[in-house]
């Protein structure tokens, strides 16, 4: 299985279809507010894995009820709920997928295809059940569960092996030692400009606004883009840093994500000033 997944990551033959689908998704989901909603910006967490819980839970529960006598109506209701709720989960997933790297998109394309097969089978199962063909409905549902399980396996590979939509910067915290770390003389820090420094070889950005200084991890949570090379812009009245790679934006006075494709907030380090020297520590 490992060898198969490695080949899938390297399957450049998928790129033509993947690039075409990516352009279609980006053209369809054009408004920034829509993309941010689907990325989960409003909750500071990717939305797709949260939405997936409803169809997966419904379909697994229906599979259990299909093994029990007298549960046809309940199983049909759960199949219907799972089928309907899979649609917004799929849209959110496509929105995330369109902002991934090429190798991730290859695996994601097969992940989406497996889930599309599963959804089609469950739609057929629902139609059969509503027509009273419960035997056919059960068979299609179990086939659909198999396809959706394969898709879930690939989704796990995307997240845990390839790091898709996982906070790429948070592991940097584990490299920072305990205690306070000196970063810069306050007298030398410019106002409202990004300054890059290091804490135990971990890159951070400093942003001074008056007497307040924000210290933020420098690597973007989305794909490790260099926030230190980004631009500072105002969004909804807040100074934000915009990642130069994919456009994710984070508030400089709190780290909250303002625009995707990142669905995660950026980590801020606590600060203090001692004898004119700015210091930071682990949260």
C-alpha positions as a printed NumPy array, in Angstrom:
array([[  0.   ,   0.   ,   0.   ],
       [  2.87 ,   2.401,   0.75 ],
       [  4.362,   1.755,  -2.667],
       [  0.983,   2.3  ,  -4.306],
       [  0.489,   5.629,  -2.548],
       [  3.982,   6.748,  -3.503],
       [  3.201,   5.984,  -7.141],
       [ -0.041,   7.913,  -6.797],
       [  1.822,  10.953,  -5.471],
       [  4.131,  10.768,  -8.498],
       [  1.375,  10.079, -11.064],
       [  1.89 ,  13.066, -13.356],
       [ -0.717,  11.582, -15.725],
       [ -3.339,  12.922, -13.307],
       [ -2.126,  16.502, -13.687],
       [ -4.038,  17.364, -16.838],
       [ -7.39 ,  16.426, -15.324],
       [ -6.373,  17.878, -11.966],
       [ -5.285,  21.22 , -13.42 ],
       [ -8.528,  21.487, -15.386],
       [-10.609,  20.756, -12.292],
       [ -8.555,  23.2  , -10.23 ],
       [ -9.268,  26.013, -12.712],
       [-12.963,  25.127, -12.688],
       [-13.16 ,  25.145,  -8.887],
       [-11.288,  28.455,  -8.619],
       [-13.479,  30.043, -11.291],
       [-16.701,  28.786,  -9.684],
       [-15.817,  29.612,  -6.08 ],
       [-14.509,  33.054,  -6.967],
       [-15.819,  35.339,  -4.167],
       [-13.252,  35.564,  -1.351],
       [-15.981,  35.391,   1.287],
       [-17.245,  32.105,  -0.133],
       [-13.755,  30.584,  -0.232],
       [-13.029,  31.765,   3.313],
       [-16.301,  30.264,   4.554],
       [-15.502,  26.914,   2.951],
       [-11.919,  26.964,   4.271],
       [-13.272,  27.402,   7.812],
       [-11.739,  30.836,   8.399],
       [-14.694,  31.839,  10.608],
       [-13.897,  29.052,  13.108],
       [-10.099,  29.081,  12.757],
       [-10.13 ,  25.417,  11.752],
       [-10.546,  23.615,   8.392],
       [-14.264,  23.114,   7.752],
       [-14.12 ,  20.046,   5.492],
       [-13.176,  17.445,   8.162],
       [-15.916,  18.775,  10.436],
       [-18.572,  18.513,   7.725],
       [-17.473,  14.984,   6.819],
       [-18.578,  13.689,  10.221],
       [-22.275,  13.901,   9.286],
       [-22.289,  11.73 ,   6.131],
       [-19.743,   9.257,   7.518],
       [-21.635,   8.889,  10.796],
       [-24.965,   8.553,   9.015],
       [-23.738,   5.934,   6.557],
       [-21.993,   3.812,   9.18 ],
       [-25.081,   3.949,  11.385],
       [-27.247,   2.926,   8.422],
       [-24.925,  -0.025,   7.755],
       [-25.459,  -1.213,  11.324],
       [-29.248,  -0.789,  11.125],
       [-29.334,  -2.706,   7.842],
       [-28.153,  -5.747,   9.798],
       [-31.072,  -5.47 ,  12.234],
       [-34.698,  -6.449,  11.583],
       [-37.405,  -3.82 ,  11.473],
       [-35.084,  -0.857,  10.874],
       [-35.798,  -0.118,   7.22 ],
       [-37.265,   3.365,   7.774],
       [-34.481,   4.424,  10.113],
       [-31.777,   3.106,   7.778],
       [-33.406,   4.87 ,   4.818],
       [-33.526,   8.139,   6.751],
       [-29.841,   7.861,   7.641],
       [-28.848,   7.054,   4.07 ],
       [-30.789,  10.137,   2.954],
       [-29.174,  12.351,   5.587],
       [-25.718,  11.115,   4.68 ],
       [-26.294,  11.626,   0.958],
       [-27.576,  15.185,   1.352],
       [-24.906,  16.236,   3.87 ],
       [-22.113,  14.847,   1.681],
       [-22.657,  17.62 ,  -0.861],
       [-21.508,  20.607,   1.268],
       [-18.654,  18.469,   2.618],
       [-17.551,  17.745,  -0.952],
       [-17.689,  21.429,  -1.936],
       [-15.58 ,  22.412,   1.07 ],
       [-13.132,  19.643,   0.234],
       [-12.791,  20.792,  -3.381],
       [-12.164,  24.341,  -2.194],
       [ -9.311,  23.126,   0.041],
       [ -7.992,  20.814,  -2.665],
       [ -7.656,  23.612,  -5.218],
       [ -5.083,  25.368,  -3.001],
       [ -2.825,  22.333,  -2.438],
       [  0.511,  21.474,  -4.023],
       [  0.622,  19.34 ,  -7.158],
       [  1.58 ,  16.097,  -5.362],
       [ -1.205,  16.613,  -2.843],
       [ -3.713,  17.36 ,  -5.579],
       [ -2.921,  14.034,  -7.282],
       [ -3.853,  12.057,  -4.182],
       [ -6.745,  14.42 ,  -3.505],
       [ -8.129,  13.836,  -6.986],
       [ -8.37 ,  10.08 ,  -6.395],
       [ -9.727,  10.767,  -2.894],
       [-12.485,  12.878,  -4.449],
       [-13.175,  10.289,  -7.158],
       [-13.585,   7.506,  -4.585],
       [-15.967,   9.648,  -2.566],
       [-17.901,  10.585,  -5.708],
       [-18.372,   6.877,  -6.467],
       [-19.505,   6.316,  -2.896],
       [-21.952,   9.224,  -3.073],
       [-23.39 ,   7.938,  -6.367],
       [-23.884,   4.48 ,  -4.898],
       [-25.609,   5.917,  -1.835],
       [-27.869,   8.038,  -4.037],
       [-28.798,   4.857,  -5.89 ],
       [-29.351,   3.105,  -2.574],
       [-31.699,   5.859,  -1.428],
       [-33.656,   5.721,  -4.682],
       [-33.992,   1.93 ,  -4.438],
       [-35.182,   2.066,  -0.831],
       [-37.79 ,   4.714,  -1.604],
       [-39.134,   2.394,  -4.313],
       [-39.363,  -0.463,  -1.832],
       [-36.339,  -2.341,  -3.188],
       [-34.607,  -2.594,   0.168],
       [-32.387,  -5.534,  -0.781],
       [-30.902,  -3.58 ,  -3.668],
       [-30.669,  -0.517,  -1.438],
       [-28.667,  -2.4  ,   1.175],
       [-26.299,  -3.851,  -1.425],
       [-25.64 ,  -0.453,  -2.99 ],
       [-25.127,   1.072,   0.45 ],
       [-22.464,  -1.454,   1.423],
       [-20.698,  -0.878,  -1.893],
       [-20.923,   2.852,  -1.244],
       [-19.47 ,   2.404,   2.233],
       [-16.549,   0.523,   0.732],
       [-15.842,   3.32 ,  -1.77 ],
       [-16.216,   6.015,   0.899],
       [-13.865,   4.077,   3.205],
       [-11.242,   3.98 ,   0.454],
       [-11.702,   7.725,   0.036],
       [-11.329,   8.212,   3.786],
       [ -8.072,   6.243,   3.749],
       [ -6.703,   8.529,   1.051],
       [ -7.936,  11.54 ,   3.003],
       [ -5.959,  10.338,   6.009],
       [ -2.88 ,   9.984,   3.807],
       [ -3.39 ,  13.531,   2.562],
       [ -3.599,  14.95 ,   6.076],
       [ -1.159,  12.842,   8.062],
       [  1.471,  11.963,   5.488],
       [  1.305,  14.88 ,   3.072],
       [  0.184,  17.52 ,   5.571],
       [ -2.753,  18.866,   3.547],
       [ -4.617,  21.593,   5.507],
       [ -2.63 ,  20.675,   8.626],
       [ -1.007,  23.573,  10.497],
       [  2.487,  23.471,   9.019],
       [  4.011,  25.94 ,  11.469],
       [  2.919,  24.634,  14.866],
       [  5.696,  22.012,  15.032],
       [  8.168,  24.905,  15.176],
       [  7.066,  25.531,  18.762],
       [  8.575,  22.209,  19.851],
       [ 12.015,  23.492,  18.852],
       [ 11.834,  26.529,  21.137],
       [ 13.279,  26.113,  24.613],
       [ 11.596,  27.13 ,  27.844],
       [ 12.023,  30.575,  29.335],
       [ 12.311,  34.059,  27.907],
       [ 14.379,  34.699,  24.778],
       [ 15.792,  38.135,  23.832],
       [ 14.864,  39.227,  20.319],
       [ 15.604,  42.892,  19.707],
       [ 16.226,  46.295,  21.267],
       [ 12.955,  48.19 ,  21.317],
       [ 14.777,  51.374,  20.286],
       [ 15.844,  49.726,  17.024],
       [ 12.462,  48.261,  16.053],
       [ 10.773,  50.229,  13.253],
       [  7.09 ,  51.087,  13.458],
       [  4.612,  49.078,  11.357],
       [  7.199,  47.06 ,   9.452],
       [  7.875,  43.334,   9.482],
       [ 11.169,  42.294,  11.01 ],
       [ 12.431,  38.706,  10.966],
       [ 14.332,  37.231,  13.91 ],
       [ 15.1  ,  33.75 ,  15.25 ],
       [ 14.305,  32.03 ,  18.535],
       [ 16.407,  28.864,  18.918],
       [ 16.731,  28.678,  15.108],
       [ 12.959,  29.108,  14.709],
       [ 12.076,  32.032,  12.459],
       [  9.592,  34.575,  13.834],
       [  8.313,  37.933,  12.64 ],
       [  8.107,  41.062,  14.753],
       [  5.631,  43.859,  14.131],
       [  5.626,  47.025,  16.226],
       [  2.589,  49.254,  16.558],
       [  3.273,  52.001,  19.068],
       [  4.58 ,  50.37 ,  22.23 ],
       [  2.99 ,  47.017,  21.356],
       [  5.015,  44.363,  19.533],
       [  3.623,  41.164,  18.033],
       [  5.9  ,  38.127,  17.772],
       [  4.467,  35.537,  15.391],
       [  5.795,  32.301,  13.92 ],
       [  7.116,  33.149,  10.475],
       [  6.114,  30.032,   8.53 ],
       [  2.546,  30.119,   7.186],
       [  0.275,  27.366,   8.578],
       [ -1.001,  26.523,   5.098],
       [  2.103,  25.504,   3.114],
       [  5.003,  26.954,   5.163],
       [  5.139,  30.151,   3.113],
       [  7.521,  32.898,   4.372],
       [  5.306,  35.431,   6.136],
       [  8.407,  37.578,   6.688],
       [  8.362,  38.272,   2.95 ],
       [  4.667,  39.111,   2.951],
       [  2.898,  42.447,   2.872],
       [  1.136,  44.219,   5.708],
       [ -2.379,  45.317,   4.819],
       [ -5.496,  46.4  ,   6.689],
       [ -8.458,  44.007,   6.703],
       [-11.65 ,  44.922,   8.578],
       [ -9.727,  47.558,  10.518],
       [ -6.904,  45.215,  11.584],
       [ -3.291,  45.191,  10.437],
       [ -2.664,  41.806,   8.81 ],
       [  0.254,  40.01 ,   7.202],
       [ -0.494,  38.358,   3.851],
       [  1.424,  35.235,   2.851],
       [  3.249,  35.8  ,  -0.47 ],
       [  2.663,  32.219,  -1.628],
       [ -1.097,  31.659,  -1.481],
       [ -2.576,  34.812,   0.043],
       [ -3.563,  33.599,   3.515],
       [ -3.912,  36.615,   5.828],
       [ -3.448,  36.758,   9.619],
       [ -4.153,  39.488,  12.147],
       [ -0.952,  40.914,  13.562],
       [ -2.561,  41.683,  16.923],
       [ -3.826,  38.175,  17.605],
       [ -2.867,  35.72 ,  14.886],
       [ -6.451,  35.02 ,  13.779],
       [ -6.785,  33.923,  10.162],
       [ -8.698,  36.523,   8.129],
       [ -8.476,  35.022,   4.634],
       [ -7.746,  31.488,   3.42 ],
       [ -6.653,  29.12 ,   2.035],
       [ -5.348,  28.582,   5.561],
       [ -8.096,  27.468,   7.917],
       [ -5.818,  27.759,  10.951],
       [ -4.842,  30.741,  13.067],
       [ -1.156,  31.62 ,  13.318],
       [  0.675,  31.197,  16.623],
       [  1.589,  34.305,  18.609],
       [  4.311,  34.25 ,  21.285],
       [  3.881,  36.123,  24.596],
       [  6.25 ,  39.087,  24.949],
       [  7.706,  41.423,  27.54 ],
       [ 10.26 ,  44.239,  27.591],
       [ 13.121,  44.102,  30.098],
       [ 15.628,  46.983,  30.193],
       [ 14.592,  48.01 ,  26.703],
       [ 15.002,  44.516,  25.233],
       [ 12.046,  42.709,  23.713],
       [ 11.749,  39.099,  24.913],
       [  9.421,  36.258,  23.91 ],
       [  8.568,  32.811,  25.273],
       [  6.459,  29.768,  24.534],
       [  2.697,  30.242,  25.044]])
